[in-house]
Amino acid sequence: MVTQEIEGNWDMVITSLQDICNANESLTFDNIHLKYVNDVSIEDILEEELNKLKEEVTDHKSNIGTVKRLIDTFQENLQALITYLQKKEESTVSSKKSEKTGAINKPPQKKAPLKGKGPVSGKGAYSNKKGNIRKSGRLFYTSKYNALEPIYIGSEVAYKLKNRHFEEWIQCEVMKVLGDGNKFEIRDPEPDENNNPGQTFKANYKEVLLIPPIPEVKDLPNYAYGTKVIARYPETTTFYPALVIGNRKDGNVKLKFDGEEEVNKETEVERRLVLPFPEK
């Protein structure tokens, strides 16, 4: 898992540098103003041309903001790589010193498995506290950016709700694991308009995405800049498509949601509620 995190940080560094180069090549300040600085005075510019110039300057300003965010992301992930390499070097030096002094390093003790959590015979079967078999569900969509835990009763998932005119992903809770583990009964935890219990659905494993359990979140790698995801929009239980534009040290992910009305609006979402875009 540590290796995946380091690879994720390195991917972020490379992607950030590439995007900075692409941004600067696509729109440079010199190209915008070359003819105006040398040949044309501001007073001689027609109104239509002046409006076009204003748009270009505005785009350039937005481009600068994007580059600044990319540099911040680059610095954060580069520092994480440097810290990891420093710790690795210190550990190597410490180990060599111990060998020279004849110190005996005891092998790490393996932790005893927790009762009720160890695997038993049978695919997808786990025992619970009473020793009974705990049925688990299968995952269809997998990614290095998300937990690979099986789906159990009580797991939180994003469910692909299909209506006649649209599709959307909503947060639900698994109530039952059905069949051979590729079907589920899930429930919308939100009450309806009349405060009745949320609706129950039957779903197959291609219609759900696992929301990482809280203990697993700390081991998940950061998303690379520009990664397409679906994320739960703040103060809702609905997931929408978005692009990753950065990662914060507190674990939140900075996103730009598709169709956002406000131009260049950034939205922060808790890491566990940002899921890899469902592609096979």
N, C-alpha and C positions, 0 to 999 in steps of 0.2 A: 504493500500500500504506500510506503514511503517512496519507493521507486516511481510509482504512478504519479505521486504528488510532485516529485522533482521533474519528471517528464512534462507534466502539465505546466509547471512554472517555466521550463525551458521553451515549450511551445508558445507560451504567452510572450516571452521575450522576443523570439524570432518573428512571431506574427505582428507584434507591436512595431518592430523596426521596419518590417515590410510595408505596413500600413502607413507609417510616417513617410517613407520614401514615395509611396504611391500618391499620398495626399499632396506632397510638395511638387511632384512632377505634373499632377493634373491641373493645378491652379497656382501659378507663381505670381507674385506681386509685380515683378519686372515685366512680364508679358502683358499684364493689364494696363500698365501706365507708360509703356515705352513710347508710344506714339504721342501721348498727351504731354509728356515731359519735354520732348524734343521739338515737336512740330506744331502742336495746337495749344492755344491758351484756353482756359476755362470759359472765358467770355464768348469764345467762338463756337462752343459746343452746342449743338441743337438739343432741344428739350428731350426728344426721344433717345438720342445718344447719351445724354446725361443720365437719364433714368436707367439705361442699360449699364452705364458705368457704376451707378450706385448699387445695382444688383450684384455686379461683379465684386465690388468692394465688400458688400455684405457677405457674399459667399466666401470671400477670402478670410474675412473675420471669423466666420463659422469654422472654416478650415483650420485656422490657428487654434481655436478652442478645442477642436478634435485632436490636433497634434499634442496640445498640452495634456489632455486626458491620457493619450497614448504614452506620453513620456512618464506620467505618474504611474501608470500600470507597468511600464517597463521597469521603472526604478523599484517598485514594490517586489516584483517577481525576481529581479536580478539580486536584490538584497536577500531574498529568501534562499536563492541558490548559493550566494556567498556564505551566508550563515551555516547552511548545511555542509558546505565543503570545509569550513573552518572547524566545525564540530567533528567532522570525519577525520581531519588531519590531527586534531588534538587527541582523538581516541586512538589513532595509530601510534602517535608518539608515546602516549601513556602506556600502550600495550608493549612497545619495544623496551621502555624503561623497566617494566615489570619483569620482562624476560631476562634482562641483564642482571637484575638484582636477585634473580632466582625466586621471585615471588610466584606462588602457585595460584593460578586463577581457577576458581571453582566454576564448573559449568552451570549455567543458569538452571534453576529448578523449574521444572514444568508445573504449571498450575493444574490442580485437580479439576476436572470438568465439573461444572455446576450441575447439581441434581436436576433432572427433568429437562436438560437442554442437549444432552448428547444424542447423536444419531443412532438409530436402531436399524435392524434389517428392514429392507423395503424402500423403494424409491420415494423420496419426498415424505418419509415418515419420521416424526420426532416424538419423543415421549414428554408428557407434561408432568407436573409435580406429583400427581397420583400414580404415575407409571403408565397411564393410558397413552395410546397412540395419538399424536397431535397431527392432524392432516394439514398438509401444506399445498399451496397452489403454485402453478408454473408461471414463469415470466416469459413473455414473447419479445419485448423490447429490452435490450441490454446495452449498456454503455459504460466506459471506464469512468464517466462522470457521475454515475448513479450507483446506489447500493445494489448488490446482487443477492440480497437476502430473499428467501422464499416469501410468498404471500400467505399470511395466516389469518385466522379470525381475529378481528380487531385491528388489522393493518389499515393504514390510510392509503388511499389510491386516488388518482385522477381518473375519472370515468368519462369516456367519449359519449356524450349524450347526443343522440341523433333525433332531430325533429324533421318535419317535412321540409322546412325551408332553410335550415342551417344545422351546423354541427358545432358543439363546444365541449370543453372538458371541465367537469365540476369535481370538487373534492367530495369524496365519499368514504364510508367505512365498510370493511368487509364483515358481513354477518355470517356467511356460510361458504365453505369450499366444497364444490360439487363435482361429481363424476371422478375422473382421474386427475383432477387438479387444474383443469383448463377452463373451468366455469365457476362463476361466483354469484352469490346473492349479496348485493351491496345496498347500502342505505345512505340517502342524503341526510346528513346530520342537522341540516337547517329546517326548522318548521315551515309550513306553508303560510299563506297569507292569513289563514284562520287559526294559526298557532297549533295546527295538527302536526303529528309527527311527520318527518320528512318522507319522501317517496322512496319505495324500494324497487330495485331494478335487478334483472338477470343479465349478466355480462359474461363474455368469453375473454380469454386471456389476451386477445388482440385489441380489446376495448379498454384496457386499464394500464396505467403506469404506476409503479410503486413509488410512493412518497417515502424517502429514506427515514427510518426510525431515528429519533434524536441522538442516541449514542453513536450512530454510524456517521453522522454529519461531519465530525471533526476529521475523519480519515478520507473524506472525498477531496479530489484535486480541484483546483480552481478551473473555471471555464476559460478557454482561450478567447481572446478578443474576437468579436465577430461571429461567435458560435450561435447558431439558431437554436432557440429553446422555446418551451412554453412555461409560463410562470403565473402564479396566482396574483391577480391584480389586488393591490392593497384595499382592505376593507370589503372584500368580496370573497366568494368561495369558487370563483370561476378562473380558469387558466386561459391565457391568451398568448399567441405567438409573440416573440420578442427577440432582440439581438443583444448579446452581451457586449458592454462597452467598458467594463472594469470590475474589479473585485476589491472590497474593503477589508481592512485588517480585522474588523469585528465579525467577518464571515458573510456579511450581506453582499449581494451581487447588484451591480449597477446595470440597468437595462434601458433599452429604448423599445417600447411596445409598438407593434404594428398598428397603424391607424390612429396614433395619438394625435389629437387635434393641435396641441401646443407644439410649435416647432422646436426641435432639439431638446425636448423635455427628457430628463433622466429620472428614472424611478428606481428606488432601492427595494429589493425583495430578499427576505430571509433565504439562505442558501438551500434549505431542505425543500422549499417551495418553488425552486427553479429546476425544471426537469428537462433532460435532453429531448429535442424534438423527435417525435415518434416516427423514425424511419427504419425500415427493415434492414 
